[in-house]
Amino acid sequence: MGDKDIFYTNLKNRLEDTTKFPSDYLFKFIVSSEENQVEEVESLFDNIGAVINTKKSKTGKYVSVSIVLNVENADTVIKYYLKAEKIKGIISL
């Protein structure tokens, strides 16, 4: 089992221990403001009832993207993180 698999297994266990599903879940990402990463992140959550907020850093080089989405279970949370990690330069918080 690789490090990534272990990370997501641990995340799933923690989510199941601490969250009563279905529940609103806050996804937080940081992306560069110089490319279209904000749009890429937003497109992952299009048309599914997500509330998306963005905030530029003080220098304007980065954008924080916060997304609140009602999810059915821990697997749904992990599914979105796996999709997001394909975006170049993204940092998941």
NURO-824597 format. One record per residue: residue number from 1; x, y, z of N, C-alpha, C in turn; residue in three letters. Coordinates in Angstrom, 3 decimals. Each point is the difference from the previous one (the first is absolute). Layout:
! NURO-824597
TORKE  bavo       n_x       n_y       n_z      ca_x      ca_y      ca_z       c_x       c_y       c_z  fiba
TORKE   NUM         X         Y         Z         X         Y         Z         X         Y         Z   ALA
...
END
This chain:
! NURO-824597
TORKE  bavo       n_x       n_y       n_z      ca_x      ca_y      ca_z       c_x       c_y       c_z  fiba
TORKE     1     0.854    -1.182     0.000    -0.854     1.182     0.000     0.895     1.239     0.000   MET
TORKE     2    -0.238     0.917    -0.927     0.808     1.202    -0.097    -0.388     1.052     1.020   GLY
TORKE     3     0.836     1.030     0.093    -0.262     1.088     0.946    -1.350     0.658    -0.250   ASP
TORKE     4    -0.330     0.199    -1.279    -1.275     0.642    -0.335    -1.171    -0.874     0.447   LYS
TORKE     5     0.100    -1.306    -0.224    -1.064    -0.916     0.424    -0.169     0.022     1.514   ASP
TORKE     6     1.111     0.013     0.715    -0.044     0.043     1.468    -0.644     1.300     0.463   ILE
TORKE     7     0.386     1.123    -0.641    -0.576     1.296     0.362    -1.522    -0.021    -0.144   PHE
TORKE     8    -0.491    -0.475    -1.157    -1.446     0.014    -0.224    -0.745    -1.014     0.870   TYR
TORKE     9     0.633    -1.110     0.321    -0.604    -0.960     0.927    -0.141     0.627     1.384   THR
TORKE    10     1.060     0.678     0.449    -0.053     0.675     1.297    -1.034     1.123    -0.001   ASN
TORKE    11    -0.064     0.766    -1.091    -0.991     1.072    -0.102    -1.409    -0.568     0.082   LEU
TORKE    12    -0.250    -1.076    -0.719    -1.333    -0.619     0.034    -0.358    -0.430     1.418   LYS
TORKE    13     0.942    -0.630     0.684    -0.262    -0.449     1.377    -0.294     1.178     0.923   ASN
TORKE    14     0.785     1.077    -0.125    -0.230     1.189     0.843    -1.349     0.636    -0.299   ARG
TORKE    15    -0.343     0.104    -1.280    -1.288     0.591    -0.364    -1.158    -0.826     0.555   LEU
TORKE    16     0.105    -1.301    -0.130    -1.075    -0.862     0.492    -0.115     0.041     1.521   GLU
TORKE    17     1.119     0.239     0.682    -0.014     0.078     1.467    -0.529     1.338     0.514   ASP
TORKE    18     0.173     1.072    -0.784    -0.306     1.336     0.516    -1.180     0.696    -0.668   THR
TORKE    19    -0.538    -0.578    -1.062    -1.043     0.688    -0.762    -1.219    -0.880    -0.143   THR
TORKE    20    -1.153     0.605     0.202    -1.261    -0.705    -0.224    -0.470     0.355    -1.412   LYS
TORKE    21    -0.028    -0.975    -0.872    -0.404     0.212    -1.389    -1.471    -0.304    -0.176   PHE
TORKE    22    -0.660     0.651    -0.968     0.493     1.062    -0.885     0.283     1.274     0.790   PRO
TORKE    23     0.967     0.754    -0.511     0.449     1.189     0.709     0.602     1.005    -0.972   SER
TORKE    24    -0.019     1.283     0.405     0.726     1.011    -0.762     1.482    -0.179     0.296   ASP
TORKE    25     0.810     0.008    -1.051     1.444    -0.165     0.150     0.702     1.184    -0.649   TYR
TORKE    26     1.011     0.525     0.671     0.755     1.138    -0.520     1.289    -0.494    -0.646   LEU
TORKE    27     0.087     0.198    -1.310     1.229    -0.282    -0.742     0.753     1.317    -0.104   PHE
TORKE    28     1.320    -0.035     0.220     0.824     1.206    -0.149     1.197    -0.331    -0.874   LYS
TORKE    29     0.220     0.865    -0.979     1.119    -0.179    -0.919     0.703     1.333    -0.190   PHE
TORKE    30     1.282    -0.065    -0.333     0.756     1.183    -0.381     0.568    -0.269    -1.389   ILE
TORKE    31    -0.192     0.966    -0.896     0.491    -0.129    -1.369     0.660     1.302    -0.421   VAL
TORKE    32     0.779    -0.083    -1.056     0.631     1.185    -0.565    -1.068     0.853    -0.680   SER
TORKE    33     0.141     1.314     0.105    -0.967     0.879    -0.664     0.417     0.300    -1.429   SER
TORKE    34     1.182    -0.458    -0.409     0.510     0.328    -1.321    -0.536    -0.895    -1.104   GLU
TORKE    35    -0.513    -1.156     0.333    -0.552    -0.884    -1.018    -1.477    -0.189     0.279   GLU
TORKE    36    -0.615    -0.974    -0.650    -1.449    -0.163     0.140    -0.380    -1.040     1.049   ASN
TORKE    37     0.847    -0.195     1.015    -0.291    -1.016     1.004    -1.278     0.282     0.796   GLN
TORKE    38    -0.304     1.268     0.246    -1.231     0.316     0.735    -1.200    -0.540    -0.772   VAL
TORKE    39    -0.009     0.232    -1.295    -1.099    -0.496    -0.826    -0.034    -1.525    -0.017   GLU
TORKE    40     1.179    -0.627    -0.004     0.050    -1.465     0.023    -0.604    -0.545     1.290   GLU
TORKE    41     0.344     0.616     1.127    -0.554    -0.438     1.283    -1.507     0.212     0.005   VAL
TORKE    42    -0.433     1.176    -0.420    -1.438     0.287    -0.019    -0.746    -0.983    -0.890   GLU
TORKE    43     0.600    -0.404    -1.110    -0.676    -0.913    -0.923    -0.216    -1.387     0.613   SER
TORKE    44     0.842    -0.382     0.951    -0.200    -1.283     0.683    -1.296    -0.027     0.798   LEU
TORKE    45    -0.429     1.192     0.434    -1.160     0.102     0.885    -1.185     0.693    -0.673   PHE
TORKE    46     0.027     0.114    -1.331    -1.081     0.649    -0.751    -1.308    -0.781     0.084   ASP
TORKE    47    -1.085     0.709     0.115    -1.356    -0.552    -0.109    -0.316    -1.108     1.000   ASN
TORKE    48     0.605     0.062     1.190    -0.319    -1.011     1.013    -0.374     0.641     1.338   ILE
TORKE    49    -0.309     1.288    -0.043    -0.451     0.689     1.203     1.107     0.465     0.925   GLY
TORKE    50     1.226     0.066    -0.486     1.122     0.439     0.829     0.002     1.519     0.139   ALA
TORKE    51     0.421     0.468     1.172     0.196     1.430     0.237     1.503     0.247    -0.074   VAL
TORKE    52     0.412     0.841    -0.957     1.416     0.208    -0.266     0.372     1.444     0.293   ILE
TORKE    53     1.069     0.174     0.795     0.541     1.328     0.300     1.487     0.007    -0.336   ASN
TORKE    54     0.449     1.127    -0.532     1.424     0.145    -0.315     0.541     1.253     0.673   THR
TORKE    55     1.302    -0.050     0.308     0.653     1.151     0.616     1.446     0.032    -0.462   LYS
TORKE    56     0.417     1.139    -0.555     1.383     0.146    -0.449     0.913     0.244     1.190   LYS
TORKE    57     1.238    -0.469    -0.131     1.002     0.262     1.033     0.391     1.472    -0.041   SER
TORKE    58     0.708     0.447     1.028     0.414     1.409     0.058     0.837     0.400    -1.202   LYS
TORKE    59     0.839    -0.911    -0.465     0.859     0.311    -1.150    -0.713    -0.205    -1.327   THR
TORKE    60    -1.140    -0.677     0.033    -0.748    -0.254    -1.228     0.506    -1.180    -0.798   GLY
TORKE    61     1.005    -0.711     0.503     0.568    -1.132    -0.735    -0.822    -1.278     0.158   LYS
TORKE    62    -0.756    -0.081     1.091    -0.755    -1.212     0.283    -1.452     0.332     0.299   TYR
TORKE    63    -0.846    -1.016    -0.164    -1.415     0.144     0.303    -0.407    -1.165     0.893   VAL
TORKE    64    -0.680     0.319     1.084    -0.585    -1.009     0.868    -1.414    -0.273    -0.502   SER
TORKE    65    -0.311    -1.266    -0.193    -1.330    -0.382    -0.472    -0.637    -0.864     1.086   VAL
TORKE    66    -1.121     0.481     0.546    -0.738    -0.735     1.026    -1.319    -0.457    -0.592   SER
TORKE    67    -0.307    -1.274     0.184    -1.212    -0.570    -0.572    -0.739    -0.750     1.092   ILE
TORKE    68    -1.265     0.331     0.183    -0.845    -0.739     0.934    -0.971    -0.818    -0.840   VAL
TORKE    69     0.009    -1.305     0.257    -0.838    -0.918    -0.768    -0.609    -1.015     0.954   LEU
TORKE    70    -1.277    -0.276    -0.182    -0.641    -1.049     0.781     0.389    -1.337    -0.614   ASN
TORKE    71     0.669    -0.836     0.795     0.475    -1.293    -0.489    -0.705    -1.139     0.724   VAL
TORKE    72    -0.132    -1.118    -0.705    -0.706    -1.161     0.537     0.854    -0.833     0.946   GLU
TORKE    73     1.320    -0.058    -0.287     0.866    -0.866     0.801     1.463     0.388    -0.196   ASN
TORKE    74     0.875    -0.664     0.737     1.436     0.291    -0.079     0.560    -0.303    -1.387   ALA
TORKE    75    -0.522    -1.014    -0.656     0.478    -0.348    -1.342    -0.217     1.146    -0.985   ASP
TORKE    76    -1.087     0.739     0.162    -0.273     1.144    -0.867     1.044     1.090     0.216   THR
TORKE    77     0.373     0.252     1.243     1.037     0.989     0.302     1.299    -0.389    -0.696   VAL
TORKE    78     0.384    -1.244     0.153     1.249    -0.485    -0.589    -0.051     0.069    -1.520   ILE
TORKE    79    -1.147    -0.302    -0.569    -0.154     0.069    -1.462     0.333     1.399    -0.519   LYS
TORKE    80    -0.469     1.027     0.688     0.278     1.377    -0.439     1.467     0.378     0.211   TYR
TORKE    81     0.600    -0.456     1.089     1.428     0.259     0.199     0.841    -0.672    -1.090   TYR
TORKE    82    -0.362    -1.216    -0.385     0.736    -0.695    -1.060    -0.136     0.720    -1.337   LEU
TORKE    83    -1.184     0.526    -0.278    -0.182     0.780    -1.232     0.829     1.281     0.048   LYS
TORKE    84    -0.005     0.669     1.147     0.699     1.278     0.147     1.508    -0.167    -0.110   ALA
TORKE    85     0.542    -1.094     0.488     1.452    -0.147    -0.015     0.572    -0.100    -1.410   GLU
TORKE    86    -0.851    -0.180    -0.995     0.449    -0.030    -1.400     0.254     1.398    -0.555   LYS
TORKE    87    -0.427     1.031     0.732     0.198     1.393    -0.443     1.424     0.405     0.334   ILE
TORKE    88     0.695     0.499    -0.984     1.411     0.372     0.147     0.175     1.062     1.092   LYS
TORKE    89     0.910    -0.288     0.932     0.380     0.978     1.006    -0.980     0.202     1.145   GLY
TORKE    90    -1.051    -0.786     0.067    -1.007     0.184     1.050     0.544    -0.471     1.357   ILE
TORKE    91    -0.402     0.714     1.046     0.312    -0.393     1.371    -1.340    -0.225     0.706   ILE
TORKE    92    -0.190    -1.206     0.519    -1.219    -0.307     0.744     0.255     0.210     1.472   SER
TORKE    93    -0.929     0.653     0.671     0.137     0.220     1.437    -1.009    -0.841     0.757   LEU
END
